[in-house]
């Protein structure tokens, strides 16, 4: 992206989320090509569907790019469902992958004719009481060690809250039979953010899940293998090679197809991979200080604006492009009165001055979508740099104090 970042901050306020439409389109095309190529290499007439997990970034303008490139979506709340519908996704293009929801929400989704994936036997029983005879998917936990950059994003294994374990599958089947529920698909998700060095772990988890399907489930049509496709946050990391992932998957999936002829479709849920690298978070240096042998660079990018670093101790590259000061090792922090409000630790940077621009890279996924108003800070605007003419388009305005007070009146 070639933009006048300071001018954008003056126009839309600081901090500001900024997205590159061309990068978003390229990422969608890569995922679509992964889908097409995988389908061509699978035995038989097996469908492959890529469902963008919109919790990564649910802005309407980003979803319109996803739709234009022929991808499907998943969602997990009434708002996300409404956003998908507003973008024109049809009911057979939406998968509702939920976690601990009410009977009312469940019934509303099923009444819409949208396939729902349930995470526990208790939720299956709830579904049976309000919508007996329904076709559902269920989430299994293969029991393998998951993958992820933090334990908080590992979603498989014995210490996670997700899915139904092998030990409890008979109870699942008994419950489904009790209410005439038809389990037409299984879902599994190992965790978030694997790169080339963890592909073998991902494949091992896929195998474990498929083995459970073969051993216990009768005639399911859909197998959802989740997402977790990573991006390189740190400069030392390499881009995920999708062709490598595909080469490792093909023999595993073809072997499964041969042994399990009822399968008709494999689903995948790449969330982070699509918007992450397309997004930067712009902000401003508000203070600098040297205390107790540590340089601190205080910014207006607090933990409410981008929670990932404080929540997961996640790494984001941070640059101060116009700084000309001495080279120091510093901690970047935000404007929230919490000791955990840290953007980055021990970064080598030319010491900036108050008013300098700060750029946080790879902020397009789980940035705005996780943002909050903690301590009364307003969520920023979102702007898209348009492919072709390079013009900037406002795709979500900055919140105002009146917006938030109005909710309490």
QUIJOQUI-V621974 format. One record per run of one state. SS is the DSSP state (~ for helix, > for strand, _ for the rest). FROM is the first residue (numbers start at 1). TO is the last residue. If there is no record, write none. Layout:
SS_FROM_TO ; SS_FROM_TO
//
This chain:
__1_4 ; ~_5_12 ; __13_15 ; >_16_20 ; ~_21_41 ; __42_46 ; >_47_53 ; ~_54_56 ; __57_59 ; ~_60_68 ; __69_71 ; >_72_75 ; __76_77 ; ~_78_86 ; __87_90 ; ~_91_93 ; >_94_97 ; __98_102 ; ~_103_111 ; __112_114 ; >_115_118 ; __119_120 ; ~_121_130 ; __131_134 ; >_135_140 ; __141_150 ; ~_151_153 ; >_154_154 ; __155_163 ; >_164_164 ; __165_165 ; ~_166_178 ; __179_181 ; >_182_187 ; __188_190 ; >_191_191 ; __192_193 ; >_194_194 ; __195_195 ; ~_196_216 ; __217_221 ; >_222_224 ; __225_228 ; >_229_229 ; __230_241 ; ~_242_259 ; __260_264 ; >_265_268 ; __269_271 ; ~_272_278 ; >_279_291 ; __292_293 ; >_294_299 ; __300_307 ; ~_308_312 ; __313_317 ; >_318_319 ; __320_326 ; >_327_333 ; __334_341 ; >_342_350 ; __351_356 ; >_357_360 ; __361_367 ; ~_368_370 ; __371_373 ; ~_374_376 ; __377_380 ; >_381_385 ; __386_391 ; >_392_396 ; __397_400 ; ~_401_406 ; __407_409
//
